[in-house]
């Protein structure tokens, strides 16, 4: 019984020591828990803020976008009305090919897991980019003598079709070159005044690529005393050139709390704005945007309201400017005189009639004025032409013409109706 107090003292000492050690481990453990809890909060609950950043480079109509952004999700807006493309953080290069040259605005929007977002917009100028050059084609080339006669002066009708050509070049024997810019079916006329072999060449050119076809015609000499009718047709009128311009209007963000904005627009010199449209707008930046054109259509303005203000507006715009895509249709009107086209026919015998088809009215011209110069020519015995009559500007309807030569009298009736010309001759000794 004497040992009981001693054992009680030893037991108390051991119990206190154990509680102290246990308290130490509990304290250290709780510190470790707090430390790792803070790390989890910083890495998961508070992710890195997203940064929309990229570089743009153009190759023809294709734009390559180098991804320098940080974020978990988002999308690319290429500014041409095509579908948005999802943002992939692991994809280093994003490529997009546009349908035609123009000015576009590429926008990248990125988000983190807390749906915090960031945007950046970069203008891309593809106005000088050329689409892929296609090889021109020529089909159905025909060279036919008018009235079935190839006697000098002989008229020929040239028809066919051209596609994929920037320029269409006609080489008609020894005549001046004819250069056209229209594709599709064509109809040309040419007269060779003297006998010989002539090459009719047609060339379609697109960039450095050309396609050519050739036809050879044989014109025989006229018999002495035969009479030919030559009509030289000149057309003039107005033409309107139209083009579509894709551009981006950069509007500085307000600095003094303005609620509205106004941006002037000006057409290129010599052009008018026939139509103005806006592309896709960022509703978080602008609202109630309108395009207003002046009465002369040479200028206009873009007016609207800011959708928000301050830091929220700068964040939504993704920069110092609001970018509004525009599609402008511009027109230019000019007076054009077409090169003269010549048609001819031969009057058989001493009494007869020549019926000649006139060239069709030129495509693309408005308010066309047509002038017809008429020549009636007799082939001399020495092969030289004898001009019996010249009419500087033949008017529609019948016109009586009398020609007197020593020992011979001629009377003609000329009728210009629509796209046809008839000349009737009577000869008396």
C-alpha positions in Angstrom: 0.0 0.0 0.0 3.0 2.2 0.6 3.8 2.2 -3.2 0.4 3.6 -4.3 1.2 7.3 -4.1 4.4 6.8 -6.1 2.6 5.0 -8.9 0.0 7.6 -9.0 2.7 10.3 -9.5 4.3 8.3 -12.3 0.9 7.8 -14.0 0.1 11.5 -13.8 3.5 12.4 -15.3 3.1 10.0 -18.3 -0.5 11.3 -18.9 0.7 14.9 -19.1 3.5 14.0 -21.4 1.2 12.1 -23.8 -1.3 15.0 -23.9 1.5 17.4 -24.8 2.7 15.2 -27.6 -0.8 14.7 -28.9 -1.5 18.4 -28.8 1.7 19.1 -30.8 0.6 16.7 -33.6 -2.9 18.1 -33.7 -1.5 21.6 -34.0 0.9 20.7 -36.8 -1.8 18.8 -38.6 -4.3 21.6 -38.5 -1.6 23.9 -39.9 -0.9 21.6 -42.8 -4.7 21.4 -43.5 -5.0 25.2 -43.6 -1.9 25.5 -45.9 -3.2 23.0 -48.5 -6.7 24.4 -48.3 -5.4 27.8 -49.3 -3.6 26.3 -52.3 -6.7 24.6 -53.4 -8.7 27.8 -53.2 -6.1 29.7 -55.2 -5.8 27.1 -57.9 -9.4 26.1 -58.3 -11.7 28.7 -56.8 -9.6 31.6 -58.2 -8.4 30.7 -61.7 -6.2 32.9 -63.9 -8.0 35.7 -65.6 -8.5 35.1 -69.4 -6.5 37.0 -71.9 -7.6 37.3 -75.5 -4.4 37.7 -77.6 -3.4 36.6 -81.1 -1.4 37.5 -84.2 -2.9 37.7 -87.7 -1.1 37.2 -91.0 -2.6 37.0 -94.5 -1.8 34.7 -97.4 -4.0 35.7 -100.3 -7.6 35.3 -99.0 -6.5 33.1 -96.2 -5.8 34.5 -92.7 -3.6 32.6 -90.2 -4.3 33.4 -86.6 -1.5 32.5 -84.1 -3.1 31.7 -80.7 -1.4 33.6 -77.8 -4.5 33.6 -75.6 -5.1 32.2 -72.1 -8.5 30.8 -71.3 -10.6 27.7 -70.9 -13.2 28.3 -73.6 -14.4 30.9 -76.1 -14.9 31.5 -79.8 -13.5 33.1 -82.9 -15.6 35.6 -85.0 -14.1 36.1 -88.4 -16.3 39.1 -89.3 -17.7 37.8 -92.6 -21.0 36.3 -91.4 -19.7 32.7 -91.2 -20.4 30.6 -88.1 -18.4 31.2 -85.0 -15.5 28.7 -84.4 -14.9 27.4 -80.9 -11.7 28.4 -79.2 -9.3 25.6 -78.4 -6.5 26.5 -76.0 -4.2 23.8 -77.3 -4.6 24.8 -81.0 -1.7 27.0 -81.9 -2.8 28.1 -85.5 -6.3 28.8 -86.7 -6.9 29.4 -90.4 -9.9 31.0 -92.2 -10.4 31.6 -95.9 -12.6 34.5 -97.0 -14.8 34.3 -100.1 -13.7 37.6 -101.6 -11.3 40.6 -101.0 -12.2 43.2 -98.5 -11.6 44.6 -95.0 -12.7 42.4 -92.1 -12.6 42.4 -88.3 -11.5 39.2 -86.5 -12.5 39.0 -82.9 -11.5 36.5 -80.2 -13.5 36.0 -77.0 -12.1 33.8 -74.2 -13.4 32.7 -70.8 -12.2 30.9 -67.7 -14.2 28.4 -65.6 -15.8 31.3 -63.6 -17.1 32.7 -67.0 -15.0 35.8 -66.7 -14.3 36.8 -70.3 -11.9 39.0 -72.3 -12.1 40.1 -76.0 -9.8 41.4 -78.6 -10.6 42.6 -82.2 -8.0 42.9 -84.9 -8.8 44.5 -88.4 -7.6 42.5 -91.4 -7.1 44.2 -94.7 -7.6 41.8 -97.7 -8.7 44.5 -100.1 -5.6 43.9 -102.3 -5.9 40.1 -102.2 -6.6 38.4 -105.5 -8.7 35.3 -105.8 -7.3 32.3 -107.4 -6.7 32.8 -111.1 -8.8 30.6 -113.4 -7.8 29.6 -116.9 -9.9 31.5 -119.5 -12.0 29.5 -121.9 -13.3 30.2 -125.4 -16.1 28.1 -126.9 -18.1 28.2 -130.1 -16.0 30.6 -132.0 -17.6 31.2 -135.5 -16.7 33.6 -138.3 -19.5 33.8 -140.8 -19.8 36.0 -144.0 -22.8 38.3 -144.0 -25.3 37.3 -146.7 -23.1 34.3 -147.6 -20.8 36.5 -149.6 -17.0 36.9 -149.0 -16.4 39.4 -151.8 -14.6 42.6 -150.9 -15.7 44.6 -149.1 -16.8 41.6 -147.2 -18.5 41.7 -143.8 -18.3 38.9 -141.2 -20.2 38.2 -138.1 -18.1 36.8 -135.2 -19.8 34.9 -132.4 -18.7 32.7 -129.4 -18.5 32.7 -125.7 -15.7 33.6 -123.2 -15.5 32.7 -119.5 -13.0 33.4 -116.7 -11.3 36.3 -118.5 -10.3 39.6 -117.1 -9.8 40.9 -120.6 -11.1 39.8 -124.0 -8.9 40.8 -126.9 -10.0 40.7 -130.6 -7.4 40.8 -133.3 -9.4 41.2 -136.6 -6.9 41.1 -139.4 -5.4 44.5 -140.0 -8.0 46.3 -137.9 -7.3 48.0 -134.5 -7.5 45.8 -131.5 -10.8 45.6 -129.6 -10.4 45.0 -125.8 -13.4 44.1 -123.8 -13.9 43.2 -120.1 -17.2 41.3 -120.3 -17.5 37.6 -120.1 -20.2 35.5 -121.7 -21.6 35.3 -125.3 -20.3 37.9 -127.7 -21.2 39.2 -131.2 -18.8 41.3 -133.3 -18.7 42.5 -136.9 -15.8 43.3 -139.2 -15.4 44.3 -142.8 -12.3 43.6 -144.9 -12.2 46.1 -147.7 -9.8 44.4 -150.0 -9.2 40.8 -151.2 -6.8 38.6 -149.2 -6.4 36.1 -146.3 -7.2 37.4 -142.9 -6.7 36.0 -139.4 -9.5 36.5 -136.8 -7.9 35.9 -133.4 -9.6 35.9 -130.0 -7.7 35.9 -126.7 -9.0 35.6 -123.2 -6.5 36.9 -120.5 -6.7 36.4 -116.7 -3.6 37.6 -114.9 -0.6 35.9 -116.6 -2.8 33.1 -118.1 -4.1 33.4 -121.6 -6.2 31.2 -124.0 -6.3 32.0 -127.7 -8.3 30.7 -130.7 -8.0 31.7 -134.4 -10.0 31.4 -137.6 -8.8 32.2 -141.2 -11.1 33.9 -143.7 -10.5 34.3 -147.5 -11.9 37.4 -149.1 -12.1 37.4 -152.9 -11.9 40.4 -155.2 -15.1 41.9 -156.5 -16.2 41.9 -160.1 -15.9 45.1 -162.0 -19.2 47.1 -161.7 -20.5 45.3 -158.6 -22.1 47.5 -156.0 -21.6 47.2 -152.2 -23.2 48.8 -149.3 -21.1 49.6 -146.2 -22.6 50.8 -142.9 -20.3 52.0 -140.2 -22.2 52.0 -136.8 -21.1 54.0 -133.8 -22.9 53.7 -130.5 -22.6 55.9 -127.4 -24.3 56.0 -124.1 -23.7 55.9 -120.3 -22.4 53.1 -118.3 -22.5 52.4 -114.6 -19.7 50.6 -112.8 -20.6 49.0 -109.5 -18.4 47.6 -106.8 -18.8 46.3 -103.3 -16.5 47.5 -100.6 -16.1 45.7 -97.2 -14.7 48.0 -94.6 -14.6 48.5 -90.8 -15.5 51.8 -89.2 -13.4 52.3 -86.1 -15.2 54.6 -83.6 -13.2 55.8 -80.5 -14.8 54.9 -77.2 -16.2 57.9 -75.3 -13.9 59.7 -72.8 -16.4 62.1 -71.2 -19.4 59.9 -70.8 -21.1 60.6 -74.1 -24.2 58.5 -74.7 -24.2 58.7 -78.6 -21.7 58.7 -81.4 -21.4 59.8 -85.0 -19.0 58.7 -87.7 -18.8 60.4 -91.1 -18.6 58.3 -94.3 -17.3 59.4 -97.7 -17.5 57.7 -101.1 -14.3 57.3 -103.2 -13.8 60.2 -105.6 -16.0 59.8 -108.7 -18.3 57.3 -106.9 -21.6 57.5 -105.1 -22.9 55.2 -102.4 -25.8 53.3 -103.9 -26.4 51.0 -100.9 -25.0 50.8 -97.4 -25.3 47.9 -95.0 -23.9 46.9 -91.6 -22.4 43.6 -90.7 -22.8 41.8 -87.3 -22.8 44.3 -84.4 -21.6 43.7 -80.8 -24.7 44.4 -78.8 -22.6 44.8 -75.7 -20.9 47.8 -77.2 -23.4 49.7 -79.5 -27.1 49.9 -80.0 -29.7 51.6 -82.2 -27.1 52.0 -84.9 -28.2 53.6 -88.2 -26.6 54.4 -91.6 -27.8 57.8 -93.1 -26.9 58.8 -96.6 -26.8 62.3 -97.9 -29.1 63.4 -100.8 -26.2 63.3 -103.3 -25.1 59.9 -102.1 -21.5 61.0 -102.0 -21.3 60.9 -98.2 -23.2 59.8 -95.2 -22.8 59.1 -91.5 -23.0 56.3 -89.0 -25.0 57.2 -85.8 -25.9 55.2 -82.7 -25.7 54.9 -79.0 -23.2 53.2 -76.6 -24.7 50.2 -75.0 -22.9 50.8 -71.7 -20.1 53.0 -70.3 -16.8 53.1 -68.4 -14.8 49.9 -67.8 -17.7 47.7 -68.9 -17.7 49.4 -72.3 -13.9 49.1 -72.7 -14.0 45.5 -71.7 -16.8 44.7 -74.1 -15.1 46.5 -77.0 -11.8 44.7 -76.3 -9.7 47.8 -77.1 -9.8 51.6 -77.5 -12.2 51.6 -80.5 -15.5 50.0 -81.4 -15.3 48.2 -84.7 -18.4 48.3 -86.9 -18.2 46.2 -90.1 -19.7 47.9 -93.2 -20.7 46.7 -96.7 -20.9 49.6 -99.1 -22.1 49.3 -102.7 -20.6 52.2 -104.8 -21.4 53.3 -108.3 -19.6 55.3 -111.0 -21.4 56.7 -114.1 -19.5 57.6 -117.3 -20.2 58.5 -120.9 -18.8 55.9 -123.3 -18.4 55.9 -127.1 -18.0 52.4 -128.5 -15.5 51.9 -131.3 -17.3 51.9 -134.7 -18.4 48.5 -136.0 -18.8 48.0 -139.8 -21.2 45.8 -141.7 -21.6 45.4 -145.4 -23.6 43.7 -148.2 -23.4 43.3 -151.9 -26.2 44.2 -154.4 -26.3 41.5 -157.1 -27.0 42.5 -160.7 -28.1 45.9 -162.0 -31.3 45.8 -160.0 -31.5 44.3 -156.6 -31.4 44.8 -152.8 -28.9 44.3 -150.0 -30.3 43.4 -146.6 -27.8 43.9 -143.8 -28.1 43.0 -140.1 -26.8 45.8 -137.9 -24.8 45.1 -134.8 -26.8 44.5 -131.7 -27.0 47.4 -129.2 -24.0 47.2 -126.8 -24.6 45.5 -123.4 -24.2 47.6 -120.3 -25.0 51.0 -121.9 -28.0 53.1 -121.1 -29.5 56.0 -123.2 -27.8 54.6 -126.3 -27.4 56.9 -129.3 -26.7 55.2 -132.6 -25.1 56.9 -135.6 -25.0 55.1 -139.0 -22.6 56.3 -141.8 -23.7 54.8 -145.1 -21.4 54.3 -148.1 -22.5 52.9 -151.5 -19.4 51.8 -153.5 -19.0 50.4 -157.0 -16.0 48.3 -157.9 -14.0 49.8 -160.7 -12.4 48.0 -163.7 -8.9 48.8 -162.2 -9.9 47.3 -158.9 -10.2 50.7 -157.2 -13.5 51.5 -155.4 -15.7 54.3 -156.7 -17.8 55.8 -153.9 -21.3 56.6 -155.4 -22.8 58.0 -152.3 -22.1 58.8 -148.6 -24.7 59.5 -145.9 -23.1 60.9 -142.7 -26.0 60.0 -140.4 -28.7 57.8 -141.8 -32.0 58.2 -140.0 -34.7 55.6 -139.6 -37.2 55.2 -142.4 -36.9 55.1 -146.2 -34.6 57.7 -147.9 -34.5 58.1 -151.7 -31.1 58.6 -153.2 -30.2 59.5 -156.8 -26.7 59.2 -158.3 -25.7 60.4 -161.7 -22.6 59.2 -163.6 -21.6 59.7 -167.2 -23.8 57.2 -169.1 -25.2 55.6 -166.0 -27.9 56.6 -163.5 -28.5 55.0 -160.1 -31.4 55.3 -157.8 -31.4 53.9 -154.3 -33.8 53.5 -151.4 -32.3 53.0 -147.9 -34.4 51.9 -145.0 -33.0 51.6 -141.4 -35.5 49.9 -139.3 -34.6 48.4 -135.9 -31.5 46.3 -136.3 -31.7 45.9 -140.1 -30.7 48.0 -143.1 -32.1 47.5 -146.6 -30.7 49.2 -149.7 -32.5 48.8 -153.0 -30.8 49.8 -156.3 -32.1 50.5 -159.8 -29.6 51.2 -162.6 -30.5 52.7 -166.0 -28.2 53.6 -168.9 
